Amino acid sequence: MRILIVVTHLLGIGHLARATLLGRGLADAGHDVCLAAGGRPVPHLDMQGLDVVQLLPVHCRNADFRTLWTDDGAVLDETGMAARREALLDTFDRMRPDVVVTETYPFGRRSLRGEFEALVEAVWARPDRPVLLASVRDILNPPARPEKVDQAETIVAERYDGVLVHGDPAAVPLEASWPVGDRLRARLIYTGYVAEGAPVERTQPRTRDVVVSGGGGVAGLPLFEAAVAASRLDARDAIWRVLVGHGVPDAAFEALAAGAHPRLVVERARRDFREFLARSAVSISQSGYNTALDIAAARTPAVLVPFEDGGEREQSLRATRLAASGLAVLLPASELSPTTLLKAVEEARTLSLDTAPHIVTRGVEGSVAAIEDAGMRARRNAAAWGALDERLDALAREGRPARLWWRDDDAAEPCDALDRLLEVRVRLNLPLALAVSPRLASDRLATRLSREPDHLAVIVHGIRHANNAPPGRKSCELGYRPAGEILEGLREGLGSLRALFGPRVRPLLAPPWNRIDDELVPHLRASGYRGLSTFGPRKAAGRNGLAVVNTHCDPIAWRHGRGLADEADILEKLVRDLDRDEPIGILTHHLAHDRRIWHFVERLLQRLAVHPGAVWMDTDALMATTPDNEEAAV
């Protein structure tokens, strides 16, 4: 497979490091991987085997993620944003990936949402749409406003195929830091923790030394400065080794190095950090995702000083959990000083890690498996569309095209969704039956429909779309009440719709929830009806003098989050239904459509509208004659 990973690290290097590990794991599994990186280059990261595309590098200052800076000291402007966006889209077009992974977005990186939105639109514009996945760490920075939660969940539900959560729900579920609604929960894929290879085995006894790290950016400077001063206060004969990230400017690095003494080494971050960590007595660091995993894997007692500037809480949440597990000593950044840091180091030296929990770090393997599985689903979807085309081609060659019709339920008032529905049917020149509940229909709806061209019918959708079923039973309006009361409501309903919509009304009953008490059916013809429409294959063409014209294809997963059902399942079932000796009904619910459902419905209808292997029927054709083939009385 061809896989595009898009990542921009703004402060530290954790996001890029995790994306790089994921990319290398995919490359090792035989996939072609392109890493589009939008932050500053990090020389010591091993990106062997990856096609790296460097976008215009940006970073933030002082944890202000809303204002981004370029390497020439200027604020990122519209020109720079456009350059990044075009480079990203060019990469997408050049690579034609099977899978696209966006790191952090849509849960963060809102300052770069323009380029991400453009990429998402490009994904959905491609006929052979690639899989779209988000990639997030185990703990997110909790949202400051509820609308951020709603926006992220809507984008995921409508546009993404899954969210790779690089953690373990048994250790830290995503809910610990981010509200998870039903639509988001349905998309979560826990991969395990993503770490660099197997834990380093310690071949020598631990030293008495202290290793200090602070990520790849300037956020670690206060910690480095405190460590340099604390090393002078340490009475033990221990070496303090301060590893400064490559994102720290040279001037700041040189100022730290100027404080070196015989028991203090200040140097740039290095690739063998994990080896130093494994043999050190104590680690001092912030509590980013990658650092925390390295500490846990090395089983090295740690002092954690979480980054908290700008209201950031992600590291504090992680540090609190690690301290509670016995792996670390927590020192809040607000309390950081050379004295408090040295005191915390002495406390960490006393930690016993024998009973501390082990963290399973097989997240690379888990992520690769999840991405491969998503790719397989995409291939299955493509095969299902191909199978639909092949079946329609065969029906056309055999001269027996499938008979199709379209029913949409629950129209009551004019709205944007109804406008879109009507625009689609006019654009594709398709007949449509709108199922309207008589006691919910408005004069405004009648006025709106009066402007529509022919072949738009109004059919009866029960009475008021009210559920009469007792608790524990499936929803049903046309039942659980006296038969005479229901039949009178249906007679009145047909009359009221005729008064409101005139000649558009057809005497075809579509029961709400597609359910009706069998005892009512023999009396429907006497109540003015000539047809009955529910869901599923019909037993016969007629029933008690009524034409039976059912629907068969409903794209909504009503019992599983109300989003789009499995695309391949929908199409594979439709292919089977096309061979039935009855008109095949496409059932939609415009009020319940999200962007994903609209995309599927429009693609399907457009496919079926122009293919010679299908002919479309309006309600008059469906009920043209009273069927001779009657369903046997029950």
CORFENVEN-V648614 format. One record per residue. N is the residue number from 1. RES is the residue in three letters. PHI is phi in degrees with one decimal (NA if undefined). OMEGA is omega in whole degrees, 0 to 359 (none if undefined). NEAR is the number of other ideal C-beta (glycine too) atoms within 8 Angstrom. Layout:
BEGIN
N,RES,PHI,OMEGA,NEAR
N,RES,PHI,OMEGA,NEAR
END
This chain:
BEGIN
1,MET,NA,174,10
2,ARG,-103.6,188,11
3,ILE,-127.2,177,16
4,LEU,-109.8,177,14
5,ILE,-110.3,182,14
6,VAL,-114.8,184,14
7,VAL,-144.9,171,14
8,THR,-132.7,175,13
9,HIS,-91.2,187,14
10,LEU,-112.6,185,10
11,LEU,-122.2,173,12
12,GLY,-90.9,181,15
13,ILE,-116.3,186,14
14,GLY,-58.2,181,14
15,HIS,-62.3,179,13
16,LEU,-67.4,180,14
17,ALA,-61.6,180,12
18,ARG,-66.6,179,15
19,ALA,-63.5,179,15
20,THR,-65.5,178,13
21,LEU,-60.2,179,12
22,LEU,-63.0,180,15
23,GLY,-62.1,179,15
24,ARG,-65.0,177,15
25,GLY,-62.9,178,12
26,LEU,-67.3,179,12
27,ALA,-64.1,178,12
28,ASP,-62.9,179,7
29,ALA,-84.2,175,8
30,GLY,97.9,181,4
31,HIS,-98.3,174,9
32,ASP,-86.5,187,9
33,VAL,-123.3,172,14
34,CYS,-113.2,179,15
35,LEU,-109.2,176,14
36,ALA,-92.9,187,13
37,ALA,-107.4,184,14
38,GLY,-112.9,176,13
39,GLY,-99.4,179,14
40,ARG,-67.0,176,8
41,PRO,-60.6,180,6
42,VAL,-122.4,189,13
43,PRO,-60.5,189,5
44,HIS,-85.3,176,8
45,LEU,-78.9,180,9
46,ASP,-84.8,180,6
47,MET,-111.2,181,10
48,GLN,-60.8,178,5
49,GLY,90.7,181,8
50,LEU,-109.1,170,12
51,ASP,-86.4,185,8
52,VAL,-96.7,174,8
53,VAL,-110.3,181,10
54,GLN,-92.7,172,6
55,LEU,-75.3,175,11
56,LEU,-52.4,186,10
57,PRO,-68.0,175,11
58,VAL,-134.0,176,14
59,HIS,-152.1,176,13
60,CYS,-116.8,179,12
61,ARG,-122.7,174,7
62,ASN,54.6,177,6
63,ALA,60.9,175,11
64,ASP,-91.9,185,8
65,PHE,-81.4,180,12
66,ARG,-84.2,179,4
67,THR,-110.5,182,9
68,LEU,-108.8,185,12
69,TRP,-119.9,174,12
70,THR,-94.0,184,12
71,ASP,-69.3,178,7
72,ASP,-89.5,175,4
73,GLY,83.3,180,5
74,ALA,-104.0,175,8
75,VAL,-72.5,179,7
76,LEU,-60.6,183,10
77,ASP,-108.3,182,7
78,GLU,-61.0,179,5
79,THR,-63.0,178,6
80,GLY,-65.0,178,12
81,MET,-61.5,179,12
82,ALA,-63.6,179,8
83,ALA,-63.2,178,9
84,ARG,-62.6,183,14
85,ARG,-61.3,181,11
86,GLU,-66.3,178,8
87,ALA,-63.7,180,12
88,LEU,-66.9,180,14
89,LEU,-67.3,176,11
90,ASP,-61.8,178,8
91,THR,-63.0,178,12
92,PHE,-60.5,181,14
93,ASP,-66.6,181,8
94,ARG,-65.5,186,6
95,MET,-81.3,187,11
96,ARG,47.9,186,6
97,PRO,-69.0,171,12
98,ASP,-85.8,180,9
99,VAL,-137.6,174,16
100,VAL,-118.6,179,14
101,VAL,-119.7,176,15
102,THR,-105.1,182,14
103,GLU,-82.0,179,14
104,THR,78.0,180,11
105,TYR,-63.2,10,12
106,PRO,-95.8,180,12
107,PHE,-86.6,179,9
108,GLY,-161.3,181,9
109,ARG,60.2,181,10
110,ARG,-67.4,177,7
111,SER,-67.7,178,8
112,LEU,-112.3,187,13
113,ARG,-62.1,180,10
114,GLY,-58.8,181,8
115,GLU,-73.0,177,12
116,PHE,-68.9,178,13
117,GLU,-61.9,178,8
118,ALA,-63.6,179,11
119,LEU,-65.7,179,14
120,VAL,-61.1,178,12
121,GLU,-62.8,178,8
122,ALA,-64.0,177,11
123,VAL,-59.4,184,13
124,TRP,-77.7,179,9
125,ALA,-80.0,182,5
126,ARG,-78.1,179,8
127,PRO,-57.4,176,3
128,ASP,-95.1,189,5
129,ARG,-55.2,174,9
130,PRO,-73.1,174,11
131,VAL,-68.8,179,14
132,LEU,-121.4,182,13
133,LEU,-125.1,169,16
134,ALA,-99.8,180,16
135,SER,-130.7,182,15
136,VAL,-135.6,177,12
137,ARG,-78.3,185,11
138,ASP,-67.0,182,12
139,ILE,-124.4,177,11
140,LEU,-100.6,174,11
141,ASN,-70.2,184,8
142,PRO,-55.9,183,9
143,PRO,-66.9,180,10
144,ALA,-80.4,183,5
145,ARG,-132.7,181,5
146,PRO,-59.1,183,6
147,GLU,-64.9,176,6
148,LYS,-65.0,177,10
149,VAL,-63.4,181,11
150,ASP,-61.8,181,8
151,GLN,-62.8,181,9
152,ALA,-63.4,182,12
153,GLU,-65.9,179,11
154,THR,-64.3,179,10
155,ILE,-61.8,180,11
156,VAL,-63.1,184,14
157,ALA,-63.7,187,15
158,GLU,-92.7,189,10
159,ARG,-123.6,186,11
160,TYR,-103.9,178,13
161,ASP,-92.2,179,9
162,GLY,178.3,176,12
163,VAL,-125.2,177,13
164,LEU,-79.2,178,14
165,VAL,-101.3,186,13
166,HIS,-85.1,180,15
167,GLY,-164.7,182,15
168,ASP,-127.1,182,11
169,PRO,-62.5,178,9
170,ALA,-71.0,179,3
171,ALA,-91.6,180,9
172,VAL,-143.7,175,12
173,PRO,-70.3,180,6
174,LEU,-58.6,179,14
175,GLU,-59.5,180,7
176,ALA,-66.6,182,7
177,SER,-129.3,185,12
178,TRP,-142.4,178,10
179,PRO,-61.9,183,6
180,VAL,-116.6,176,9
181,GLY,-86.2,184,8
182,ASP,-61.4,183,6
183,ARG,-67.5,178,12
184,LEU,-72.9,182,13
185,ARG,-56.8,181,8
186,ALA,-66.3,183,10
187,ARG,-101.5,186,12
188,LEU,-73.4,176,11
189,ILE,-130.2,179,9
190,TYR,-79.1,186,9
191,THR,-104.6,195,12
192,GLY,90.5,184,14
193,TYR,-82.1,182,13
194,VAL,-91.9,181,13
195,ALA,-134.7,183,12
196,GLU,-76.9,173,6
197,GLY,59.4,179,3
198,ALA,-78.8,177,3
199,PRO,-55.8,179,7
200,VAL,-70.8,178,10
201,GLU,-83.9,181,5
202,ARG,-83.9,181,9
203,THR,-94.3,180,3
204,GLN,-127.9,177,5
205,PRO,-60.6,177,5
206,ARG,-62.6,173,9
207,THR,-84.1,175,9
208,ARG,-95.8,192,8
209,ASP,-81.8,181,11
210,VAL,-119.9,177,16
211,VAL,-111.2,185,13
212,VAL,-119.2,177,14
213,SER,-137.4,183,13
214,GLY,-149.7,180,12
215,GLY,76.5,186,17
216,GLY,-97.2,186,13
217,GLY,-118.3,185,12
218,VAL,-78.1,181,10
219,ALA,-61.7,181,12
220,GLY,-87.3,184,15
221,LEU,-57.6,179,10
222,PRO,-58.2,179,8
223,LEU,-68.8,178,14
224,PHE,-60.6,181,15
225,GLU,-63.6,178,9
226,ALA,-66.5,181,12
227,ALA,-67.7,178,14
228,VAL,-58.5,180,13
229,ALA,-70.4,181,10
230,ALA,-65.2,181,14
231,SER,-61.2,179,12
232,ARG,-73.9,181,9
233,LEU,-88.1,186,9
234,ASP,-73.7,181,12
235,ALA,-82.5,180,3
236,ARG,-73.2,176,5
237,ASP,-86.6,185,4
238,ALA,-125.3,176,11
239,ILE,-87.7,172,10
240,TRP,-101.8,181,14
241,ARG,-116.3,182,13
242,VAL,-101.7,181,13
243,LEU,-104.4,188,13
244,VAL,-99.1,182,13
245,GLY,-63.4,182,15
246,HIS,-72.3,177,9
247,GLY,-81.8,177,12
248,VAL,-80.8,182,12
249,PRO,-56.5,182,6
250,ASP,-57.8,182,5
251,ALA,-62.5,179,6
252,ALA,-67.9,178,10
253,PHE,-61.7,181,12
254,GLU,-65.1,178,8
255,ALA,-65.2,177,8
256,LEU,-66.6,182,13
257,ALA,-63.5,179,9
258,ALA,-65.5,179,6
259,GLY,-89.5,182,10
260,ALA,-63.9,177,7
261,HIS,-147.3,187,7
262,PRO,-55.9,180,3
263,ARG,-107.3,179,9
264,LEU,-134.1,175,14
265,VAL,-116.8,176,8
266,VAL,-116.1,181,12
267,GLU,-148.5,179,9
268,ARG,-72.1,178,9
269,ALA,-56.4,186,10
270,ARG,-136.1,185,9
271,ARG,-69.9,180,5
272,ASP,-92.9,179,6
273,PHE,-55.1,184,12
274,ARG,-64.9,177,11
275,GLU,-68.5,175,8
276,PHE,-59.1,183,12
277,LEU,-62.3,185,14
278,ALA,-64.9,183,12
279,ARG,-105.0,179,11
280,SER,-84.7,179,14
281,ALA,-78.3,183,11
282,VAL,-144.4,172,13
283,SER,-110.1,172,15
284,ILE,-117.4,182,14
285,SER,-163.6,164,16
286,GLN,-77.7,184,15
287,SER,-131.5,172,15
288,GLY,-68.6,184,13
289,TYR,-55.6,186,12
290,ASN,-68.7,179,11
291,THR,-62.9,180,13
292,ALA,-61.2,179,13
293,LEU,-67.2,178,13
294,ASP,-61.6,180,13
295,ILE,-63.8,182,15
296,ALA,-63.5,181,12
297,ALA,-68.7,182,12
298,ALA,-77.1,183,13
299,ARG,57.1,179,6
300,THR,-99.3,177,12
301,PRO,-54.6,189,12
302,ALA,-133.2,166,14
303,VAL,-110.8,182,15
304,LEU,-109.9,177,16
305,VAL,-118.8,188,14
306,PRO,-65.7,176,13
307,PHE,-73.9,185,15
308,GLU,-131.3,182,11
309,ASP,-65.8,175,9
310,GLY,64.3,179,7
311,GLY,78.4,180,7
312,GLU,-66.5,182,11
313,ARG,-123.7,184,10
314,GLU,-58.0,183,12
315,GLN,-68.2,178,14
316,SER,-64.1,178,12
317,LEU,-61.2,181,12
318,ARG,-68.4,181,16
319,ALA,-62.8,179,14
320,THR,-61.5,180,9
321,ARG,-67.6,179,10
322,LEU,-66.0,178,16
323,ALA,-65.3,180,12
324,ALA,-65.3,180,6
325,SER,-81.7,179,8
326,GLY,91.4,181,9
327,LEU,-88.2,189,13
328,ALA,-155.5,170,14
329,VAL,-108.2,181,12
330,LEU,-94.6,175,10
331,LEU,-125.0,180,12
332,PRO,-58.4,181,10
333,ALA,-60.2,181,11
334,SER,-68.4,181,5
335,GLU,-106.1,185,7
336,LEU,-70.5,172,12
337,SER,-156.7,177,7
338,PRO,-56.0,182,10
339,THR,-70.1,181,8
340,THR,-66.4,179,10
341,LEU,-66.8,179,16
342,LEU,-64.2,178,11
343,LYS,-61.8,179,8
344,ALA,-65.7,177,11
345,VAL,-61.9,179,14
346,GLU,-63.0,178,8
347,GLU,-66.4,180,10
348,ALA,-64.6,179,13
349,ARG,-61.8,183,9
350,THR,-92.2,182,6
351,LEU,-66.6,173,11
352,SER,-107.7,185,6
353,LEU,-93.4,183,9
354,ASP,-61.6,183,4
355,THR,-101.6,180,5
356,ALA,-69.0,183,9
357,PRO,-68.0,174,6
358,HIS,-91.3,178,5
359,ILE,-102.4,180,10
360,VAL,-79.1,184,7
361,THR,-115.5,176,12
362,ARG,-117.1,184,8
363,GLY,-69.4,177,13
364,VAL,-64.1,179,12
365,GLU,-61.3,180,9
366,GLY,-64.7,179,11
367,SER,-68.4,178,16
368,VAL,-59.5,180,12
369,ALA,-63.5,180,8
370,ALA,-66.0,179,13
371,ILE,-68.7,177,16
372,GLU,-63.4,178,10
373,ASP,-63.9,178,8
374,ALA,-63.5,177,13
375,GLY,-63.1,177,12
376,MET,-64.8,177,8
377,ARG,-64.2,178,11
378,ALA,-64.6,178,14
379,ARG,-65.8,177,8
380,ARG,-65.5,177,9
381,ASN,-60.3,180,11
382,ALA,-61.5,179,9
383,ALA,-65.8,180,9
384,ALA,-67.8,175,14
385,TRP,-62.6,177,10
386,GLY,-62.0,179,8
387,ALA,-65.5,177,11
388,LEU,-62.6,178,12
389,ASP,-60.1,181,10
390,GLU,-63.3,181,8
391,ARG,-68.7,177,12
392,LEU,-64.3,177,15
393,ASP,-59.0,181,9
394,ALA,-65.0,179,9
395,LEU,-63.2,178,13
396,ALA,-65.7,180,11
397,ARG,-63.2,182,6
398,GLU,-80.0,179,6
399,GLY,70.9,178,5
400,ARG,-134.3,182,4
401,PRO,-60.0,178,10
402,ALA,-67.2,176,10
403,ARG,-92.9,185,10
404,LEU,-125.9,171,13
405,TRP,-148.2,188,16
406,TRP,-130.7,176,14
407,ARG,-123.3,175,15
408,ASP,-124.5,186,14
409,ASP,-100.9,164,11
410,ASP,82.0,172,12
411,ALA,-66.8,179,12
412,ALA,-142.4,182,9
413,GLU,-135.8,171,8
414,PRO,-62.0,179,8
415,CYS,-163.3,180,7
416,ASP,-61.3,181,5
417,ALA,-64.4,178,9
418,LEU,-66.2,178,12
419,ASP,-58.8,180,9
420,ARG,-65.4,179,10
421,LEU,-58.0,182,12
422,LEU,-67.5,177,11
423,GLU,-64.6,180,8
424,VAL,-63.6,184,12
425,ARG,-68.0,177,13
426,VAL,-71.0,181,9
427,ARG,-60.2,182,6
428,LEU,-92.9,179,9
429,ASN,56.4,182,6
430,LEU,-114.6,172,11
431,PRO,-72.0,183,13
432,LEU,-142.0,174,13
433,ALA,-109.2,178,16
434,LEU,-92.0,178,11
435,ALA,-87.7,187,14
436,VAL,-120.8,175,15
437,SER,-78.2,189,15
438,PRO,-54.6,185,13
439,ARG,-83.2,175,8
440,LEU,-108.3,184,9
441,ALA,-70.9,183,14
442,SER,-117.9,173,8
443,ASP,-60.8,180,6
444,ARG,-64.1,177,8
445,LEU,-65.0,179,14
446,ALA,-61.0,178,11
447,THR,-62.8,180,9
448,ARG,-62.3,183,10
449,LEU,-72.9,181,12
450,SER,-64.0,181,6
451,ARG,-86.7,187,5
452,GLU,-83.4,176,8
453,PRO,-69.6,185,5
454,ASP,-62.7,179,3
455,HIS,68.1,168,8
456,LEU,-116.5,182,13
457,ALA,-106.5,172,15
458,VAL,-110.6,178,12
459,ILE,-118.7,190,16
460,VAL,-90.1,181,16
461,HIS,-108.1,180,12
462,GLY,72.6,183,14
463,ILE,-118.9,179,13
464,ARG,-132.2,181,9
465,HIS,56.4,179,10
466,ALA,-109.8,181,6
467,ASN,-83.5,178,8
468,ASN,-98.3,184,8
469,ALA,-71.3,176,9
470,PRO,-70.6,179,5
471,PRO,-54.8,179,3
472,GLY,91.1,178,3
473,ARG,-101.6,178,8
474,LYS,-66.2,182,6
475,SER,-57.9,181,9
476,CYS,-161.5,174,16
477,GLU,-94.9,186,15
478,LEU,-90.8,181,13
479,GLY,174.8,176,12
480,TYR,62.1,175,8
481,ARG,-140.3,178,7
482,PRO,-54.7,184,5
483,ALA,-57.8,181,10
484,GLY,-61.2,179,6
485,GLU,-64.5,181,8
486,ILE,-67.4,181,14
487,LEU,-64.1,177,12
488,GLU,-64.0,177,8
489,GLY,-63.1,179,9
490,LEU,-69.9,177,16
491,ARG,-63.5,180,10
492,GLU,-64.0,181,9
493,GLY,-63.7,178,14
494,LEU,-61.4,179,15
495,GLY,-66.1,181,9
496,SER,-68.3,177,11
497,LEU,-66.9,178,14
498,ARG,-64.1,179,9
499,ALA,-66.5,184,6
500,LEU,-86.4,188,10
501,PHE,-109.4,175,11
502,GLY,64.1,188,7
503,PRO,-69.8,176,3
504,ARG,-69.5,188,9
505,VAL,-75.1,175,13
506,ARG,-120.7,183,13
507,PRO,-78.5,180,11
508,LEU,-114.6,182,18
509,LEU,-98.8,173,14
510,ALA,-115.5,184,15
511,PRO,-61.9,173,14
512,PRO,-55.1,184,15
513,TRP,59.3,177,9
514,ASN,59.8,181,9
515,ARG,-128.9,178,12
516,ILE,-149.9,177,12
517,ASP,-63.3,181,11
518,ASP,-56.6,182,6
519,GLU,-69.2,181,6
520,LEU,-82.2,190,13
521,VAL,-58.7,181,12
522,PRO,-62.3,184,7
523,HIS,-102.0,185,9
524,LEU,-69.1,182,14
525,ARG,-63.1,178,11
526,ALA,-67.3,179,5
527,SER,-90.6,175,10
528,GLY,105.2,185,8
529,TYR,-93.3,179,14
530,ARG,-125.2,179,11
531,GLY,-152.2,180,15
532,LEU,-135.9,181,15
533,SER,-130.6,173,14
534,THR,-122.8,183,11
535,PHE,-126.2,176,8
536,GLY,110.8,180,7
537,PRO,-59.9,179,8
538,ARG,-83.2,177,10
539,LYS,-80.8,179,6
540,ALA,-157.2,182,11
541,ALA,-72.1,181,10
542,GLY,-138.7,179,14
543,ARG,-155.1,178,11
544,ASN,52.5,178,10
545,GLY,77.7,179,8
546,LEU,-107.4,169,13
547,ALA,-73.5,179,14
548,VAL,-100.2,182,15
549,VAL,-128.6,187,15
550,ASN,-88.9,171,12
551,THR,-103.2,187,12
552,HIS,-134.9,187,14
553,CYS,-118.5,178,13
554,ASP,-119.5,186,9
555,PRO,-80.3,187,11
556,ILE,-95.7,176,11
557,ALA,-88.8,188,10
558,TRP,-62.6,184,6
559,ARG,-95.0,184,3
560,HIS,-135.2,174,8
561,GLY,92.4,177,8
562,ARG,63.8,173,7
563,GLY,-95.6,178,14
564,LEU,-69.7,175,10
565,ALA,-67.9,180,11
566,ASP,-56.6,188,6
567,GLU,-59.6,181,10
568,ALA,-65.4,178,11
569,ASP,-60.8,180,8
570,ILE,-59.6,185,13
571,LEU,-70.4,180,14
572,GLU,-64.0,176,10
573,LYS,-66.1,179,10
574,LEU,-61.8,178,12
575,VAL,-58.3,178,11
576,ARG,-65.8,183,7
577,ASP,-66.1,182,11
578,LEU,-61.0,179,11
579,ASP,-88.8,179,5
580,ARG,-75.7,180,8
581,ASP,-89.1,179,2
582,GLU,-167.5,173,10
583,PRO,-62.6,182,9
584,ILE,-99.6,184,14
585,GLY,-97.1,172,14
586,ILE,-95.0,184,14
587,LEU,-109.6,177,12
588,THR,-125.9,178,13
589,HIS,-137.9,190,10
590,HIS,-57.0,182,12
591,LEU,-69.9,183,7
592,ALA,-100.5,184,9
593,HIS,-80.0,166,10
594,ASP,-97.8,185,11
595,ARG,-62.3,181,7
596,ARG,-66.3,180,11
597,ILE,-67.4,177,13
598,TRP,-57.0,182,10
599,HIS,-58.7,181,9
600,PHE,-66.0,183,12
601,VAL,-60.6,181,12
602,GLU,-65.9,178,9
603,ARG,-64.2,180,8
604,LEU,-65.2,182,12
605,LEU,-63.1,179,13
606,GLN,-64.3,179,9
607,ARG,-63.8,185,11
608,LEU,-76.4,186,12
609,ALA,-67.8,188,11
610,VAL,-108.4,186,5
611,HIS,-84.3,179,10
612,PRO,-67.8,177,6
613,GLY,-84.5,180,11
614,ALA,-140.7,172,13
615,VAL,-124.6,184,7
616,TRP,-102.2,182,11
617,MET,-116.7,172,11
618,ASP,-92.7,185,11
619,THR,-65.2,177,15
620,ASP,-63.5,178,8
621,ALA,-67.3,180,7
622,LEU,-64.1,184,13
623,MET,-113.9,187,13
624,ALA,-62.1,181,5
625,THR,-133.0,174,5
626,THR,-75.1,187,7
627,PRO,-66.5,175,10
628,ASP,-81.6,183,6
629,ASN,-83.7,184,6
630,GLU,-99.1,173,11
631,GLU,-67.5,180,10
632,ALA,-63.3,178,5
633,ALA,-63.4,181,3
634,VAL,-92.0,none,3
END
